[in-house]
Amino acid sequence: MFKNMLKRSWLSIKRKLGRTIILTLIFFMMANLVLAAFIIKSAVSAQMDYAKSNLGGTVSIQADMETIRDNQKEDIEKGGDPSEMFKNMARPSIDVKTANEIATSYTSYIKDYSYEVSASANSYNLEVVETKGPSMSGMGMPGGFGFGKESSDDDSTLDSDITISGINAYAYIDGVANETITIKEGEYFDEDSADAAMISYEFAELNSLKVGDTFKIKNIYTENSVKLTVIGIYDSSEARANANTIYMNTETAAKFLSTDDYNDGNYDVDNVNFYMTNSDLADEFVDKINTEFTELADENLKVAVDTSEYDRVASSIESVGGFANTILIIVIVAAVIIVTLIVSINVKDRRYEIGVLMSLGASKKNIIGQIITELLIVGTLGFVLASVTGTIFAGTLGNAILDSQTASSNEQSEKNFGRPGSMSGMPSPMGGSSSSRGSAPSMPDMSDDSNMKDIMKAGRDSEIVELDINARPEDYLLLFVTGYLVIILALIIPSVNIMRYQPKEILTGKE
């Protein structure tokens, strides 16, 4: 009986070729959409995991301005002089030992950390480049070129003509991030580059310095000279760049602090950032810092979480995943309805055939099995064909949805900030986005800036969401399981009708 059922199914498929082609096309189109949805969902899941690990968010330690303002308000109400209070106001900082202790205590939460040191120096038998007006490099920096710095040893203002920017790795200089600074000669420094400095092209030309040369500059507080080796020469396209800015790692920059500020090596650092291994761990990490380092709150410092970069990327990815879910549901429902209608019409047209088979001893289950077999054969053919084209279709569909979401996100950014990404930090090659790092692995040497440009481009491109549209074996498995499930659901109503048929009534009605 089973062999007869298979034979009848095959003969029916060949005899009704038009119906077979229509059903094959329906299953083919359905399978393409279903497979595309599964592939996109898999790609979205993988990209979300990647985003969590590579854009895990930043936890920073910063001044708690709300608490500071409340304290100021309270002091003013008690009769304090507001002008003196604001004149002498200084934002609290975290010391380098505490920053390092936090980083080394929670290595399972963070993949990197960063901080900066800013200082000033005086030239020692060197010429400085003349600048017109305040420069970008000097603005906002204590002791920046043209501003001077108030000494912590006395109340006098000390003049300086060189700006020291303590940054643990060249890749995290702001100018490098926005491509206004490029390296012309030599190599860039890292955390291990002791007493190594990068000087501007103008400063190098004015003083006939080249890579490998040494020079001395003075600490403005102690008048002690510090000998530095030129490790690289940079060029800046920024209109108001300070050519007298010298870049070095934070340990070297700390040698230009005052004795009190240096504090036997426990100097204060700014812009302290911890880069999370996973955005989901950020809140837990903050709780641990607040619990273990209660002195931060006592010093008017707070721990803040910034996952905006991850959230921005995740929103686009989740939109694609949500659209894929919608497609999957619509396609399955539509396929069940369409196949049900076609099979129901087919069963109605074959009432006489069914009546004859039943009168010859075929059971109703056998007849339903024959129709199921026909659909399984036709469906399998459509699913196999879709397996070939599904990946291509998924790539086209997924990227189209993603481009639409990205364009919408960029348009919103332009409305909010004037240009896309203007409020976000650039992700570093090592996972950071600040100007320095606490524990940077050494980077390869180079004679020009081509490699660094590639690194920085890779950092910027990490914000561009790209889905890896490739089908996995489980995607194909899900396709066939879903397809066969659609066939079974589509046969429920026709099967009920077949179970109601009586051969005598059918044959009598036909005659």
Stockholm file with secondary structure:
# STOCKHOLM 1.0

chainA/1-511         MFKNMLKRSWLSIKRKLGRTIILTLIFFMMANLVLAAFIIKSAVSAQMDYAKSNLGGTVSIQADMETIRDNQKEDIEKGGDPSEMFKNMARPSIDVKTANEIATSYTSYIKDYSYEVSASANSYNLEVVETKGPSMSGMGMPGGFGFGKESSDDDSTLDSDITISGINAYAYIDGVANETITIKEGEYFDEDSADAAMISYEFAELNSLKVGDTFKIKNIYTENSVKLTVIGIYDSSEARANANTIYMNTETAAKFLSTDDYNDGNYDVDNVNFYMTNSDLADEFVDKINTEFTELADENLKVAVDTSEYDRVASSIESVGGFANTILIIVIVAAVIIVTLIVSINVKDRRYEIGVLMSLGASKKNIIGQIITELLIVGTLGFVLASVTGTIFAGTLGNAILDSQTASSNEQSEKNFGRPGSMSGMPSPMGGSSSSRGSAPSMPDMSDDSNMKDIMKAGRDSEIVELDINARPEDYLLLFVTGYLVIILALIIPSVNIMRYQPKEILTGKE
#=GR chainA/1-511 SS CHHHHHHHHHHHHHHTHHHHHHHHHHHHHHHHHHHHHHHHHHHHHHHHHHHHHHSCCEEEEEECHHHHHHHHHHHHHTTCCHHHHHHTCCCCCEEHHHHHHHHHHCTTTEEEEEEEEEEEEEESSCCCCCCCSCCTTTTTSTTCTTTCEECSSSSCEECCSEEEEECSCGGGCHHHHTTSEEEEEECCCCTTCTTEEEEEHHHHHHTTCCTTCEEEEEETTTCCEEEEEEEEEEEECCTTCCTTEEEECHHHHGGGSCHHHHGGGCCEEEEEEEEESCGGGHHHHHHHHHHHCTHHHHTTEEEEEECHHHHHHHHHHHHHHHHHHHHHHHHHHHHHHHHHHHHHHHHHHTHHHHHHHHHTTCCHHHHHHHHHHHHHHHHHHHHHHHHHHHHHHHHHHHHHHHHHHHHHHHHHHHHHHSSTTTTSCCCCTTSCCSSCCSSCCCCCCCSSSHHHHHHHHHHHHTTSCCCCCCCCHHHHHHHHHHHHHHHHHHTHHHHHHHHHCCHHHHHHHHC
#=GC SS_cons         CHHHHHHHHHHHHHHTHHHHHHHHHHHHHHHHHHHHHHHHHHHHHHHHHHHHHHSCCEEEEEECHHHHHHHHHHHHHTTCCHHHHHHTCCCCCEEHHHHHHHHHHCTTTEEEEEEEEEEEEEESSCCCCCCCSCCTTTTTSTTCTTTCEECSSSSCEECCSEEEEECSCGGGCHHHHTTSEEEEEECCCCTTCTTEEEEEHHHHHHTTCCTTCEEEEEETTTCCEEEEEEEEEEEECCTTCCTTEEEECHHHHGGGSCHHHHGGGCCEEEEEEEEESCGGGHHHHHHHHHHHCTHHHHTTEEEEEECHHHHHHHHHHHHHHHHHHHHHHHHHHHHHHHHHHHHHHHHHHTHHHHHHHHHTTCCHHHHHHHHHHHHHHHHHHHHHHHHHHHHHHHHHHHHHHHHHHHHHHHHHHHHHHSSTTTTSCCCCTTSCCSSCCSSCCCCCCCSSSHHHHHHHHHHHHTTSCCCCCCCCHHHHHHHHHHHHHHHHHHTHHHHHHHHHCCHHHHHHHHC
//
